[in-house]
Amino acid sequence: MLKKLYEKTKYEICIFLFLLAQLITFAPTKETMPVWQLLTYLGDYSRGFMPRFFLGEIISLFSDTVSVSLLFTLSYIVCILTSIVIALLGGYLIRHCQNKDAVTAIIAIMITSPIFMPIFASWLGVTDIYLILLTLIAFIFNENKILRFAVPVIMLVCTSIHHAYLLLYMVPVAIALLYDMFKNKKYLRDGILCAVTYVSLIALGLFCLETRATNGYSSIDEMIDVMISKTDMPLTKEWLTNIVPNEYLTEGDFVLEKITATMSVSNLLGIVVILSPLFILFAYGWIKALKKAENKTEKFTFFLCLIHPLSAIPAYIFGLNWNRWTSAIITSQCLLYLFMLYRRNEAVGSSVEEITAFFKKHFVIIVFYIIYIASFSKLLGI
């Protein structure tokens, strides 16, 4: 009985236990939770729409006090829920895709990335985990004829959580919708879905950029007083006076001035040196697929997949949490490859099979790269 159950769920169990082990290993205790990323939970829409306050608004519907215990429990549950969805989705893809080895390898790249679960666990409460979870749900909904029309709503929610979503996880979903429109040749139905999605997202994104989180308050001091009154977090007015203007008020000029001050060896090594082999591998796969593509629309889609990482450049310029943006690129690239393999695209399948065969023959390269990344774990912010 147990053996049969294990055979039916062995992929899901392995993926989930691996992610759970990372969560338990890297997650802080309730007392040592980083505070800076929890500030976004202290805002709501009581004084009008404000960017990044969607989660705070949801919490405010159920509780007037945003306690550390509440945020710790909520963050842990969301991480576990995300792990379950990834495990179920990963197991399903491994069983139902023709290129099982390739699918397994891509899932392994995603979940073993040192800036995937280790980062979200160590920065417990960071809102990116919601963006990943909802993006996965958007891909799942896209497979249903009725639920796929809820995809724009999911993406609008993600943009309300953090408008950097437009530059990060939104892109693979948008490319998937475009690919399906070209492949199905149902330009009216799928075209309307694409148009509604893109226009509404761009409109909300521009509105978020123009709307400051302090708009509903008479002053920064009033906003800080409200934050302190809503939580039992160890916040001081002096600390918030330094943090809040940088988080919710500053314009791009401020960030551009600070980039040279915050750009460190850690940033450069983490992005350029340590993870560049992965980006080269992703790019090589898309270039090979592009050359094998059968028609212009397919070539155009693969070209978008190839240049997709460039969409995150504004996030790097105006947001200095570079590990988060790099993690989003790696995850999004993996999702795009998995999507194409699930759609049984021959060009991508052939390209990925060649790469997989090479690494199976030269497995020592993988072992070396894992050791190489692990040796730089501190520099990656873990």
C-alpha positions, 0 to 999 in steps of 0.5 A: 500500500505504502509502496504504491502510494510512494510510486504515485507521489515520489516526485512530489514528495522529493520536491516538497521535502527538499523545499521544506528542508531549505525553509526549516534550515534558513528561516529565522525565528519569530524573534529574529525576523528581519523587520524592513520587509514587514513594513509593507504589511502595516499599510492599507487602503483606508486612505485611498489606493497606495502601491505595495499595500494590498497584503496589508489591506487583506490583513486589515479586513481580519485584524486591527493589529499586525503582530509579529506572530501573525506575520511569522505564521502567515509567512511560514504558511505561504512558503509551505503552500508555495512548496506544495504547489511547486511539488504538485506542479513539478510531479505532474510535469515530470509524468506528463512531458515527453522530455522527462530528463529535461523537465527534471533538470529544469525543476532542479535548477529552479528549486536548488538555486541558492537565491530561491527558497534560501533567500525567501526563507532567510528574508521570511515575509518578503512579498516576492513569495506571493508573486511566485505563488500567484504566477504559478496559479496563473500558469495553472489557470491558463490551462482551463478554458474558463479560468484563464480569463481570471489570469488578468485579475491574478496579475493585477493583484500581483502588481498591487502587491509589488509593481516590480512584478511588471518587470519580473514574473509578469513577463513569462505569463505574458509570453505564454499568453502570446504563444498560445494566441499564435499557436491556437490561431484564435486571435479574437478570443486570445487577442482580447485576453492579451490586450486586456491583460497588458493594457490593465497591467501597464495602466496600474503599473504607471498609476503605482509609479505616480502614486506615493505610499504617503499620499494619504497622510499629511506628513511622514511623521503621521504615517510613522505614527500609524505604523507604530500604533498598528503593530507590536514589532520593535519599531522606533520612530528614529529608525522609521524616520530613516527607513520610510522616506527611502522605501516609500517616498524617494524618486529615481534620482535618489536611487541613482545617487546611491547605486555607487555607494551600495554596489559592492563586491557581493553584488557584482560576484553574486550577479555577474560571476556566480550566476552568469553560467546559468544565464549563458545556459538559458540563452544558449537554449533559446538561441538553439530553439530559435534556429530550429523554429518552424515559423516567424511567430515561433521565432518571435516568441523564442526571441522574447524568451531570450531577451526576457532577462533584460526586462528586469534592468529597471528593477536593478536600477531603481531597486537595490535588492538585486538578489531578489531580481536575479532570483526572479529572472532564474525562476521565470526562465525555468517557467518558460522552459517548462511551459514550452516543454509542456506544450511539446514544442519540438524546437525547445524540446530538441534544444533542451535534450541536447543540453541535457545529454551533454550534462549527463555525459559530463556530470562532473561539471554539475557537481563542480558548479554546485560546489562553486555556488555553495562556496559563495553562499555568504556573498549571495546574501544567504 
